[in-house]
Structures are given as C-alpha cells and as structure tokens.
Amino acid sequence: MFKLTRDGLLDTDPLSMSPPFQADGQATQTLGRHYIERAMQGENAHFEWLHRDREGHVFPCDISLVRVPVSNRQMVRGTIIDISKRKAAEQQILNYKTHLEEMVRERTAKLEELNRELEAWKCLEIHRPDGTSLYTAR
C-alpha cells in the first residue's frame, strides 16, 4: 500500500505518509494529532483519511485508532484499509445518478412542452346533422 519495506514503514511517522491537507481542507498534522489524542484518551477513533505512498500517489483510507496498553506505556494501534476501489465505485454511482436525474429533467421538460402543445390544439366540436357547428370548446 505504501510501497515501503517493513523496516521503512516502522521508521516512518504516520503523518508524514499523508498529503499536507486532508480532503476536507484541514491540515494533516493538526487533524492527525487530534485523532491520535482521542485514541490516547481511550476513544475509538474511526475516520476516512488520505495517505500517500512512497512515490507520492495519494489514496483514500479507512482508519481505526485504538489505545493499547503495553507494559507501562500506552500505545495506539492503527488499522489502515485502502478504500480506493470503494470510492471509485461511489463516484461512478454518483455520476450515474447525476446523469439519470438530468435525463429525467430533460424528459419531464419535453413532456410538459408536449402537454402545452396538446392543450393548445385540444378542442371539442359538436355538429348538427346538417354539418353546421352547434358547440365548440377549447
């Protein structure tokens, strides 16, 4: 996922493997420390995060941080799941939805236009047996 060796991964600060800002525009360093502090206080932190691999490619992740007591220390264990495929599928569904909504708007507008034209032409005529008009309604 990060294109690092195990040792390279262990020697790297997790926040340095992220772009400077997250998807919502917040600074990575500030937001990352906030989530780590929450986990250190015993809260389970679960959130979406942008990470960056060794080559600079940014990808979305699902992150869970949990405090883990180890001997006389408190540590935070992080679980990272690459959600790139899920995000791409969500974007594809959103694109389909937007396209379908536009098609519905276009079809609705066309039907409304046709109904107006039909109303303009709609009339009722009643004729006498001799063919003269008895009643006309529009």
N, C-alpha and C positions, 0 to 999 in steps of 0.2 A: 504494500500500500504506500509506504513512504520511500521505497527503493533504497533502504538503508540496511546494513548488516545489523545483527542483534546488538553487537557492541556499539555501533554507531547510533542506534536507536536509544540505548541506555545512556549514552553520553550526551544526548541532545535534550535541551529544555523543551518541553511540550509546546510552549507558547511560541518558540522560535520556528516551529513547523507549521505556522499559520501565516496568512497574509496580514498586513498591518491593521486591516479593518475587517469586521465580520459583515455578513450580508445585510444586516440592519443598519450599518454605518458606524456602529460602536467600535472603539479602539480595542483591538485584540488583547493587549496587555491588561487593560483595566477590567474588561469583561471576564477574561480568563482568571484573574486573581479573585474576582468576585465569586465565581463558581467554585474555585478551589477553597476559599474561605468558608463558603456554605458547607462544602463537604467536610472540612476540618471540624466544623461545629456539629457535625452529626446528621446534617440534612442530606438526603439523597438528591444529588443534582443530575437532572436529565435534560438534555438540550441538543439542538442542532448547532453544528459548528463547521466553519470552513478550515480545512487543513491544506497544507502544501507539501508536495513530495520534494525529494532532493533536487529534481530537475525544474522545480518551480510551478508544476501543474497543480492548480487549486481544485479541490474536490470536496463535496459536502459529506459530512459525517453525522452520525447519531452518537452522542457521548453520554456515558453514565459515569458519575464520580461517586465513590463510596469511601467513607473513612474506615480504615482497617487498623486495629491495634496490633502492633508488632513489638513484643517485649515492652520496653519502657517508652516507646515512641508511638506517635500517631502518624499514619501514612494514609495517602489517598490512592486508591486503586481506580484506574480509568479503563473503561471499555469503549473501544472505538469501532464503529461499524461504518464502512463506506456505503453511502446511500445514493451514489451517483445514478445507478440504474433506476431506482425508485423515483428520484427527482426528474429524470428524463421522461419516465412514463407519466408522471403527474403533469409535466409540461405538455406532453403530447395530448393527454386527455383535455387539458385546458384549451389547447389550440383547436381540438375537435369541437369542444363545447362552444367556443367563440365563433367558429365557422358555422356551426349549426344554428346558433342564435341569429347570426347575420342572414342566413338563408331563410329563416322563419320571418325575420323583419321584412326582407325583400318580398317573400310570397304574400305576407299579410298586406303590404302596401299595394301589391298588384291586385289582390282580391278586392281591396277597398276601392281601388280605381275602377275595376270592372263592375262592381256593385253600383258605383255612382253613374257609370255609363248606362247600365241596365235600367236604373231608376229614371234616367232622362228619356229613355225610349219606351218605358212601360206605359201602356195606356189601355183603356177598356172602351170599346165601342159597341153599342147595341144598334142594330139596324132594323128598320121596318121591313115588312115583306116587299115593299117596292124598291128597297135599297137605299132609301134616304136615312140619314143618321137620326137616331132617336136620342142617344145619350153618349157622351164622350167624357171619360175621366182620365186624368193624367196624374 
